[in-house]
Structure formats: structure tokens, C-alpha cells
Amino acid sequence: MSPNSAHFGNYDVIGRGYSGQRQADPRIGSLITDALGDAASVVDVGAGPGSYEPDDRFVVAVEPSAVMIAQRPAAAASVVQGVAEALPFADGAFDAAMAVLTVHHWADRQAGYAELRRVARRCVVLTFEPALHRDFWLVRDYLPDMPLPDMTVAETADALGASEVVPVPLPADCTDAVLPAHWSRPEAYLDPAVQAANSGMAAMDVGPGMRRLADDLASGEWHRRYGKLLRQASYDAGFRLVLGGG
């Protein structure tokens, strides 16, 4: 595959305040920790503030954005400024490589996947299916022009030689403000801080769509269409945990 034709958010620009919205959700974190298994050493690629890094094993983070690195807690794992496509580590340096909601930002995903496999025997990648994001009510009804990556979960699974692909539904009270996290809390999308913490929203003018959403909330139209979501405990927005290697 040739390098990607688009990037989805420059985190040196949109990353300020990111850690305040993107708090690790313990249920998602538990799935990631379980997938890491008995790995004693882990590299977290595209680590951001390190929300899902385990604290019970040796971790090294890799992150390209200085703004994101600055938001890492003092007690977080050591971090190297770098990119997924050129990891500065020897072959097999780690028991596991993790990458959480980052592959859609890589300039060359295939090169990044190859690097994960090169430096670690096990790969744990949380990614998403853009087609299901496209069908999410926020995108479909209010932000239909949102840029979404030209990738699939199958691409990631194939590149990693995946042994398993695990669905990751979003709970109704998800604490990690990924794009569909507020699927049953629509008023949250009117908050500029929520908008800024999502690369898809930050990459476009959301004003017209958010005005339509505000009108539909005020008139009851949103609840007429989607009120049934309020009775659900979780929602499948297409997030998948792809497990590759031993």
C-alpha cells in the first residue's frame, strides 16, 4: 500500500486539552490489558498521553507530537518522540506492541504495521471500522462531510497476521471521549471541548451541523429518532481490538 493520502488531525494543533477529555475507560482498558497477556515489556506506539498504558510492567512510549508528550503525567512511562513507521528499537525488543486509536493517523500504515511486528512478538491494536462510524447518527445526520480514513479493520488484521479480532462496544457512560462515545448523550457534542478532542470534528467546520443538532434537541426531533438508544447499555460503533502474534 502506498502512503496514506490524508492525515486526520495534527495533534500539535488540536492536542491541547486532549487529556482532559480522553480519559481511559476502565472497561476498554481491561480488554487491552487482557490482550497484552503476560507480556513483561510493552511499547506503546502513538501513545498520546498514555491513557491505556499498563502500570504493572515495563513500558516505553512512542509519540510524534510534542504537545501530546507534554500532557503525559509525571509518573507515566518514558517516552521517545518518533513515528510508527520508523521505531528506534532493535528487532524483538519488546514482548508486546500496543497501538490505541492511532493507525488512522499514520502516514504509511503498512510500514507501521511492519514495524510493530518487527519490534514485538505480540501486537495489540485498537482501531475502528470507518464504515460504521459513517453510519453513526452524528456523522450521518449532522456531519456527513466528516473526513474518515480509507482503511478497514480487515486491513489491520491482515497486516498483523491477526489471531483474533475482538469487538469493543462503547458503554453508555464511556469516559474516553472518542467520536461516538456520547452516542446516548447528544448534548455533549455541542461542547467545544468535546469537539476539539476529536480529530474528525477538529478537522472540519462543525458549526452548521451542531446548530442543526441543537435545534433537533430543542424540538424533540433527536429523541423521536434516536430515543431508543437511551435504553441501551452499550453501542457498537465499529471499534475492534486486533490481536496479532504470539
Rosetta silent file (secondary structure, phi, psi, omega in degrees, C-alpha in Angstrom):
SEQUENCE: MSPNSAHFGNYDVIGRGYSGQRQADPRIGSLITDALGDAASVVDVGAGPGSYEPDDRFVVAVEPSAVMIAQRPAAAASVVQGVAEALPFADGAFDAAMAVLTVHHWADRQAGYAELRRVARRCVVLTFEPALHRDFWLVRDYLPDMPLPDMTVAETADALGASEVVPVPLPADCTDAVLPAHWSRPEAYLDPAVQAANSGMAAMDVGPGMRRLADDLASGEWHRRYGKLLRQASYDAGFRLVLGGG
SCORE:     score description
SCORE:     0.000 S_00000001
   1 L     0.000  138.236  176.216    0.000    0.000    0.000 S_00000001
   2 L   -75.500  161.057  177.460    1.239    3.465   -0.773 S_00000001
   3 L   -53.066  150.219 -177.900    1.442    6.053    1.982 S_00000001
   4 L   -61.105  148.194 -178.684   -1.909    7.422    3.060 S_00000001
   5 L   -86.618  -10.747 -177.588   -3.260   10.341    1.110 S_00000001
   6 L  -145.282  151.892  173.404   -4.650   12.130    4.162 S_00000001
   7 L  -113.554  152.237 -172.000   -3.911   12.717    7.809 S_00000001
   8 L  -120.151   69.031  176.065   -6.655   13.045   10.369 S_00000001
   9 L   110.317  123.614  173.552   -5.607   15.727   12.828 S_00000001
  10 L   -95.433  107.627 -172.510   -2.343   17.473   13.655 S_00000001
  11 H   -74.526  -11.196  169.334   -2.027   16.923   17.378 S_00000001
  12 H   -71.443  -17.685  178.618    0.490   19.742   17.791 S_00000001
  13 H  -101.578  -50.805 -173.882   -2.506   21.918   16.853 S_00000001
  14 H   -93.801   -4.701 -172.822   -5.574   20.074   18.158 S_00000001
  15 L   -77.284  -13.587 -177.846   -3.925   18.204   21.012 S_00000001
  16 L   -65.127  127.875 -178.395   -4.133   20.963   23.616 S_00000001
  17 L    81.960    1.779 -176.999   -6.584   19.925   26.313 S_00000001
  18 H   -58.569  -44.725 -174.170   -6.825   16.439   24.813 S_00000001
  19 H   -65.796  -23.133  178.514   -6.043   14.621   28.043 S_00000001
  20 H   -68.787  -30.600 -179.786   -8.916   16.336   29.826 S_00000001
  21 H   -95.708  -33.208 -172.287  -11.488   14.707   27.525 S_00000001
  22 E   -97.646   65.021  176.622   -9.767   11.478   26.603 S_00000001
  23 L   -81.534  138.182 -179.334   -9.694    9.709   29.949 S_00000001
  24 L   -57.796  133.000  172.796   -9.148    5.962   29.806 S_00000001
  25 L   -87.889  126.371 -174.012  -12.355    3.980   30.096 S_00000001
  26 H   -61.899  -29.019  179.967  -11.732    1.115   32.551 S_00000001
  27 H   -73.509  -38.880  174.413  -13.760   -1.388   30.521 S_00000001
  28 H   -67.887  -42.389  179.242  -11.778   -0.666   27.359 S_00000001
  29 H   -59.629  -37.699  179.183   -8.591   -0.668   29.412 S_00000001
  30 H   -64.174  -39.155  177.939   -9.396   -4.091   30.807 S_00000001
  31 H   -64.464  -40.414  179.816   -9.740   -5.531   27.306 S_00000001
  32 H   -67.147  -44.650  179.313   -6.366   -4.075   26.312 S_00000001
  33 H   -61.390  -43.543  178.496   -4.660   -5.346   29.463 S_00000001
  34 H   -61.627  -39.172 -178.573   -6.104   -8.823   28.957 S_00000001
  35 H   -68.118  -30.183  177.174   -4.902   -8.814   25.354 S_00000001
  36 H   -69.152  -20.950  174.955   -1.361   -7.958   26.447 S_00000001
  37 L    58.972 -131.828 -175.564   -1.382  -11.169   28.440 S_00000001
  38 L   -93.993   14.996 -179.573    1.877  -11.985   30.184 S_00000001
  39 L   -58.272  124.219 -179.683    3.996   -9.508   28.220 S_00000001
  40 L   -88.683  -23.268  179.427    6.568   -8.068   30.613 S_00000001
  41 E  -129.407  136.177 -173.022    7.748   -5.317   28.256 S_00000001
  42 E  -137.274  137.290  168.572    5.482   -3.172   26.061 S_00000001
  43 E  -108.068  128.585  179.966    5.986   -0.404   23.525 S_00000001
  44 E  -103.123  107.649 -172.537    3.013    1.954   23.193 S_00000001
  45 E   -96.072  130.029 -173.062    3.077    3.377   19.659 S_00000001
  46 L    67.746   46.654 -164.066    1.226    6.639   19.017 S_00000001
  47 L   -72.404  -24.589 -175.329    0.879    6.812   22.769 S_00000001
  48 L    57.823 -138.731  179.260   -0.506   10.301   23.260 S_00000001
  49 L   -79.250    2.574  174.862   -0.875   10.960   26.999 S_00000001
  50 L    79.857   29.921 -173.163   -0.594    7.232   27.691 S_00000001
  51 L   -55.792  -37.165 -173.673   -4.154    6.678   28.851 S_00000001
  52 L  -107.353   13.227  179.012   -4.161    2.908   28.359 S_00000001
  53 L   -70.711  131.065  178.181   -0.574    2.068   29.253 S_00000001
  54 L   -68.052  147.391 -179.303   -0.373   -0.690   31.888 S_00000001
  55 L  -106.042   10.188 -177.211    1.301    0.273   35.138 S_00000001
  56 L  -113.713   18.961  179.309    2.353   -3.235   36.154 S_00000001
  57 L  -156.696  170.291 -178.448    5.069   -3.839   33.552 S_00000001
  58 E   -74.768  125.608 -177.446    7.908   -2.100   31.710 S_00000001
  59 E  -131.085  137.023  168.655    6.543    0.330   29.096 S_00000001
  60 E  -121.388  132.702 -179.236    8.204    2.644   26.596 S_00000001
  61 E  -102.755  148.678  173.414    6.003    5.109   24.709 S_00000001
  62 E  -126.334  126.551 -176.131    6.490    6.490   21.188 S_00000001
  63 L  -150.000  129.536 -178.531    4.670    9.693   20.249 S_00000001
  64 L   -79.057  -25.784 -171.109    5.349   12.214   17.444 S_00000001
  65 L   -91.494  122.995  176.788    3.594   15.254   18.947 S_00000001
  66 H   -64.431  -33.710  178.547    5.434   17.426   21.460 S_00000001
  67 H   -64.092  -41.014  178.485    2.080   18.821   22.603 S_00000001
  68 H   -70.419  -40.638  178.211    0.842   15.342   23.437 S_00000001
  69 H   -58.541  -39.519 -178.379    4.104   14.381   25.129 S_00000001
  70 H   -65.161  -19.415 -179.741    3.785   17.448   27.367 S_00000001
  71 L   -91.661   -0.749  178.266    0.420   16.145   28.622 S_00000001
  72 L   -71.338  135.282  179.091    1.815   12.856   29.842 S_00000001
  73 L   -60.705  155.543 -179.065    1.620   12.556   33.645 S_00000001
  74 L   -58.144  -32.250 -177.465    4.868   12.752   35.594 S_00000001
  75 L   -88.688    2.012 -178.359    4.504    9.101   36.573 S_00000001
  76 L   -68.629  166.318  178.446    3.876    7.916   33.009 S_00000001
  77 L   -61.795  156.865  175.848    6.258    5.624   31.152 S_00000001
  78 E   -61.795  149.451 -173.885    9.337    7.099   29.492 S_00000001
  79 E  -130.416  143.082  174.856    8.620    8.438   26.007 S_00000001
  80 E  -114.309  131.341  176.430   10.557    8.721   22.764 S_00000001
  81 L   -80.250  116.218 -176.750    9.480   11.283   20.183 S_00000001
  82 L  -173.472 -178.573 -176.067    9.110    9.335   16.965 S_00000001
  83 L  -120.241  157.980 -177.203    6.747    7.791   14.435 S_00000001
  84 H   -61.892  -32.944 -173.607    5.282    4.334   13.967 S_00000001
  85 H   -73.702  -10.266 -178.206    6.895    3.890   10.568 S_00000001
  86 H  -147.863   70.664 -177.953   10.453    4.072   11.992 S_00000001
  87 L   -72.040  131.762 -174.645   10.572    2.746   15.532 S_00000001
  88 L   -86.654   52.794 -177.297   14.011    3.300   17.093 S_00000001
  89 L  -135.679  156.631  178.368   14.301   -0.174   18.614 S_00000001
  90 L   -72.773  160.487  175.709   16.018   -3.436   17.806 S_00000001
  91 L   -56.143  134.689  176.175   14.163   -6.411   16.368 S_00000001
  92 L    64.078   27.173 -176.090   12.186   -8.211   19.068 S_00000001
  93 L   -70.086  -21.274 -175.413   12.977   -5.570   21.682 S_00000001
  94 E  -129.439  154.598  174.061    9.577   -5.940   23.377 S_00000001
  95 E   -71.472  -34.938 -177.637    7.211   -8.716   24.327 S_00000001
  96 E  -146.035  149.688  171.426    4.253   -6.717   23.007 S_00000001
  97 E  -117.618  132.043  176.059    3.451   -3.623   20.972 S_00000001
  98 E  -118.589  147.389  177.912    0.219   -1.728   21.589 S_00000001
  99 E  -146.344  113.915 -171.811   -1.341    0.978   19.433 S_00000001
 100 E  -110.227  110.825  176.810   -4.573    2.582   20.600 S_00000001
 101 L    48.169   53.582 -177.773   -6.702    4.513   18.089 S_00000001
 102 L  -132.461  -23.091 -171.062   -3.676    5.747   16.208 S_00000001
 103 H   -61.637  -27.437 -179.918   -3.258    3.782   12.971 S_00000001
 104 H   -72.114   -8.874  176.315   -5.559    6.148   11.054 S_00000001
 105 H   -96.287   -9.521 -175.361   -3.027    8.933   11.731 S_00000001
 106 L   -72.543  139.976  179.451   -0.013    7.059   10.333 S_00000001
 107 L   -68.026  -31.284  179.715    1.447    8.353    7.092 S_00000001
 108 L  -142.350   95.190 -173.369    2.084    4.788    5.878 S_00000001
 109 H   -61.805  -41.656 -178.327    0.047    2.211    7.726 S_00000001
 110 H   -61.711  -38.980  176.456    1.679   -0.826    6.162 S_00000001
 111 H   -64.388  -39.695  178.083    5.101    0.424    7.227 S_00000001
 112 H   -64.344  -44.913  177.553    3.751    0.996   10.725 S_00000001
 113 H   -59.101  -42.949 -178.959    2.246   -2.482   10.944 S_00000001
 114 H   -62.874  -37.971  178.141    5.539   -3.972    9.790 S_00000001
 115 H   -66.559  -40.421  176.238    7.399   -2.041   12.480 S_00000001
 116 H   -56.939  -47.001 -178.218    5.050   -3.312   15.194 S_00000001
 117 H   -68.318  -29.454 -179.209    5.704   -6.875   14.104 S_00000001
 118 H   -70.362  -41.231 -172.397    9.431   -6.250   13.890 S_00000001
 119 H   -92.733   -8.117 -176.457    9.906   -4.963   17.435 S_00000001
 120 E  -145.758  149.011  179.545    7.447   -7.204   19.294 S_00000001
 121 E   -81.461  -22.479  179.700    6.219  -10.773   19.215 S_00000001
 122 E  -125.657  139.578  178.461    2.648   -9.754   20.106 S_00000001
 123 E  -123.130  133.231  179.014    0.646   -6.856   18.686 S_00000001
 124 E  -127.721  108.991 -173.188   -2.448   -5.345   20.278 S_00000001
 125 E  -124.388  120.948  172.985   -4.108   -2.675   18.135 S_00000001
 126 E   -94.742  119.436 -178.560   -7.345   -0.845   18.916 S_00000001
 127 E  -137.871 -169.229 -178.374   -8.787    0.524   15.681 S_00000001
 128 E  -148.426  161.206  178.849  -12.196    1.128   14.123 S_00000001
 129 L   -95.152  107.418 -177.434  -14.284    0.438   11.059 S_00000001
 130 H   -56.639  -32.393 -179.758  -14.854    3.768    9.265 S_00000001
 131 H   -61.593  -35.337  178.337  -17.992    2.452    7.551 S_00000001
 132 H   -76.808  -32.253  171.913  -19.671    2.020   10.949 S_00000001
 133 H   -63.043  -40.371 -179.347  -18.506    5.469   12.032 S_00000001
 134 H   -61.698  -29.194 -178.713  -20.041    6.806    8.831 S_00000001
 135 L   -89.956   -3.813  176.992  -23.370    5.238    9.869 S_00000001
 136 L   -66.148  138.288 -172.332  -23.242    6.744   13.369 S_00000001
 137 H   -54.226  -37.586 -178.979  -26.117    9.217   13.782 S_00000001
 138 H   -61.121  -44.157 -179.072  -23.820   12.178   14.494 S_00000001
 139 H   -75.175  -48.339 -175.483  -21.932   11.695   11.243 S_00000001
 140 H   -61.553  -43.310 -172.290  -24.810   10.519    9.087 S_00000001
 141 H   -95.544  -28.179 -170.418  -27.291   13.227   10.076 S_00000001
 142 H  -121.682  -27.573 -178.445  -25.204   16.189   11.167 S_00000001
 143 L  -131.916   55.776 -174.450  -21.601   15.883    9.919 S_00000001
 144 L   -65.623  -16.526  179.714  -21.840   13.914    6.648 S_00000001
 145 L   -94.068    9.600 -179.606  -18.721   15.616    5.253 S_00000001
 146 L   -59.383  131.800  176.269  -16.502   14.467    8.099 S_00000001
 147 L   -72.136  128.307  177.132  -13.184   13.125    6.759 S_00000001
 148 L  -127.292  148.777 -173.635  -12.734    9.459    7.612 S_00000001
 149 L   -70.257  153.555  178.212   -9.728    7.277    6.749 S_00000001
 150 L   -90.089   66.905 -178.091   -9.619    4.922    3.777 S_00000001
 151 L  -138.794  170.997  174.224   -8.951    1.843    5.873 S_00000001
 152 L  -139.415  160.323  173.517  -10.722   -1.228    7.224 S_00000001
 153 H   -63.270  -35.660  179.298  -10.303   -3.442   10.252 S_00000001
 154 H   -60.131  -36.889  176.864   -9.577   -6.291    7.824 S_00000001
 155 H   -58.421  -47.894 -179.505   -6.561   -4.351    6.547 S_00000001
 156 H   -63.634  -45.115 -179.158   -5.126   -4.151   10.071 S_00000001
 157 H   -61.270  -43.798  179.868   -5.913   -7.797   10.796 S_00000001
 158 H   -64.039  -43.678 -176.883   -4.284   -8.981    7.571 S_00000001
 159 H   -66.694  -30.388 -178.644   -1.178   -6.870    8.094 S_00000001
 160 H   -94.108   -1.890 -174.788   -0.702   -8.142   11.634 S_00000001
 161 L    58.907   48.910 -168.793   -1.499  -11.766   10.863 S_00000001
 162 E   -60.711  138.353  173.694   -4.247  -11.455   13.443 S_00000001
 163 E   -92.936  -19.053 -177.246   -5.206  -14.394   15.595 S_00000001
 164 E  -162.098  145.492  173.014   -8.341  -12.674   16.910 S_00000001
 165 E  -126.079  118.865 -172.458  -10.466   -9.571   16.372 S_00000001
 166 E  -109.128  122.725  174.786  -12.468   -8.549   19.440 S_00000001
 167 E   -63.258  142.068  179.108  -15.468   -6.170   19.267 S_00000001
 168 L  -124.992   87.011  178.626  -15.180   -3.249   21.695 S_00000001
 169 L   -69.333  151.105  179.148  -18.645   -1.802   22.354 S_00000001
 170 E   -94.903  123.235  177.005  -18.847    1.643   23.928 S_00000001
 171 E   -68.797  158.119 -176.937  -20.687    1.793   27.265 S_00000001
 172 L   -61.926  -28.138  179.968  -23.310    4.484   27.721 S_00000001
 173 L  -108.988   35.065 -178.483  -21.107    6.245   30.284 S_00000001
 174 L   -53.452  130.569 -177.693  -17.844    5.844   28.365 S_00000001
 175 L   -92.412   -9.497  177.424  -15.191    8.093   29.905 S_00000001
 176 E   -96.884  110.699 -171.380  -12.960    8.177   26.832 S_00000001
 177 L   -79.378   54.491  169.326  -14.462   10.865   24.590 S_00000001
 178 L   -63.324  165.453 -171.528  -13.763    9.146   21.277 S_00000001
 179 H   -49.318  -50.518 -176.721  -16.012   10.377   18.491 S_00000001
 180 H   -88.429    8.560 -172.549  -19.023    8.077   19.143 S_00000001
 181 H   -58.406  -31.300 -176.837  -18.578    7.988   22.954 S_00000001
 182 H   -96.622   36.429 -176.045  -21.565   10.269   23.531 S_00000001
 183 L   -58.255  -27.207  177.872  -23.896    8.148   21.420 S_00000001
 184 L  -113.979   11.514  178.809  -26.620    8.425   24.099 S_00000001
 185 L  -129.290   64.407 -168.648  -25.580   11.891   25.392 S_00000001
 186 H   -60.333  -30.552 -178.604  -26.111   14.023   22.267 S_00000001
 187 H   -63.084  -21.667 -179.490  -25.920   17.361   24.043 S_00000001
 188 H   -62.559  -30.659 -177.515  -22.245   16.656   24.783 S_00000001
 189 H   -69.501  -12.016  177.155  -21.355   17.226   21.122 S_00000001
 190 H   -81.314   -9.045 -178.599  -22.331   20.879   21.475 S_00000001
 191 L   -81.193  120.108  179.370  -19.403   21.376   23.871 S_00000001
 192 H   -56.136  -31.498  179.387  -16.375   22.927   22.103 S_00000001
 193 H   -67.104  -37.699  176.170  -14.037   20.920   24.365 S_00000001
 194 H   -67.011  -43.579  178.866  -15.597   17.671   23.161 S_00000001
 195 H   -60.056  -42.199 -176.384  -15.346   18.833   19.551 S_00000001
 196 H   -70.224  -22.168 -176.789  -11.679   19.758   19.956 S_00000001
 197 L   -86.891    1.449  179.205  -10.781   16.354   21.400 S_00000001
 198 L  -118.718  123.275 -175.490  -11.869   14.502   18.259 S_00000001
 199 H   -61.955  -35.799 -179.825   -9.672   14.673   15.188 S_00000001
 200 H   -65.225  -43.854  179.183  -12.615   14.237   12.824 S_00000001
 201 H   -71.583  -38.460 -178.372  -14.574   17.133   14.311 S_00000001
 202 H   -67.834  -19.277 -176.921  -11.481   19.294   14.707 S_00000001
 203 L   -87.817    2.786 -175.598  -10.677   18.833   11.020 S_00000001
 204 L  -144.526  171.091  173.949  -13.876   20.476    9.777 S_00000001
 205 L   -86.244  104.971 -177.115  -16.345   23.296   10.373 S_00000001
 206 L   -90.114   -2.811 -174.397  -18.880   21.663   12.663 S_00000001
 207 H   -53.118  -54.178 -178.680  -20.907   24.843   13.212 S_00000001
 208 H   -59.743  -43.034 -179.930  -23.789   24.206   10.778 S_00000001
 209 H   -65.387  -39.723 -179.331  -24.198   20.581   11.884 S_00000001
 210 H   -70.955  -29.782  174.111  -24.100   21.459   15.568 S_00000001
 211 H   -67.305  -38.987  176.570  -26.727   24.138   15.064 S_00000001
 212 H   -64.825  -40.991  178.608  -28.984   21.527   13.452 S_00000001
 213 H   -62.676  -45.009  179.139  -28.316   19.174   16.356 S_00000001
 214 H   -59.481  -41.235  178.183  -29.133   21.893   18.887 S_00000001
 215 H   -63.821  -42.143 -178.370  -32.395   22.612   17.050 S_00000001
 216 H   -69.167  -32.563  175.293  -33.310   18.913   16.962 S_00000001
 217 H   -68.898  -41.751 -179.165  -32.599   18.541   20.676 S_00000001
 218 H   -66.543  -37.022 -177.286  -34.714   21.593   21.476 S_00000001
 219 H   -84.352  -14.393 -175.836  -37.627   20.430   19.304 S_00000001
 220 L    90.690   -0.037 -178.046  -37.507   16.799   20.445 S_00000001
 221 H   -64.489  -40.079  178.857  -36.683   15.582   16.936 S_00000001
 222 H   -60.524  -45.384 -178.719  -33.460   13.868   18.046 S_00000001
 223 H   -67.123  -31.735  176.348  -35.313   11.962   20.761 S_00000001
 224 H   -63.792  -41.379 -178.386  -38.038   10.985   18.308 S_00000001
 225 H   -78.524  -40.205 -167.056  -35.441    9.442   16.003 S_00000001
 226 H  -126.410   10.283 -179.075  -32.962    8.078   18.490 S_00000001
 227 H   -56.698  -26.100  179.449  -34.576    7.977   21.916 S_00000001
 228 H   -62.974  -24.397  178.495  -34.426    4.174   21.842 S_00000001
 229 H   -62.624  -27.142 -177.650  -30.662    4.454   22.250 S_00000001
 230 H   -66.938  -14.660  178.507  -31.237    5.711   25.786 S_00000001
 231 H   -93.843   -2.606 -179.444  -32.421    2.227   26.731 S_00000001
 232 L   -92.195  147.327  176.543  -29.195    0.558   25.568 S_00000001
 233 L   -87.339  -23.899 -178.382  -26.257   -0.194   27.848 S_00000001
 234 E  -152.531  169.098 -176.399  -23.711   -0.138   25.022 S_00000001
 235 E  -144.216  134.055  178.350  -23.304    0.669   21.347 S_00000001
 236 L   -91.767  102.494  179.309  -21.196   -0.928   18.620 S_00000001
 237 L   -97.797    8.997  176.760  -19.553    1.966   16.786 S_00000001
 238 L    98.377    7.124  177.424  -17.086   -0.301   14.998 S_00000001
 239 E   -73.776  136.209 -178.467  -14.194   -0.336   17.460 S_00000001
 240 E  -138.179  140.567  174.448  -12.177   -3.546   17.262 S_00000001
 241 E  -101.068  114.883 -176.057   -9.188   -4.883   19.156 S_00000001
 242 E  -100.212  122.959 -176.470   -6.916   -6.658   16.703 S_00000001
 243 E  -111.941  122.367 -179.267   -4.565   -9.232   18.220 S_00000001
 244 E  -128.460  153.264  177.929   -1.580  -10.445   16.264 S_00000001
 245 E    83.713 -166.872 -174.168    1.389  -12.647   17.019 S_00000001
 246 L   -85.507    0.000    0.000    2.065  -14.983   19.943 S_00000001
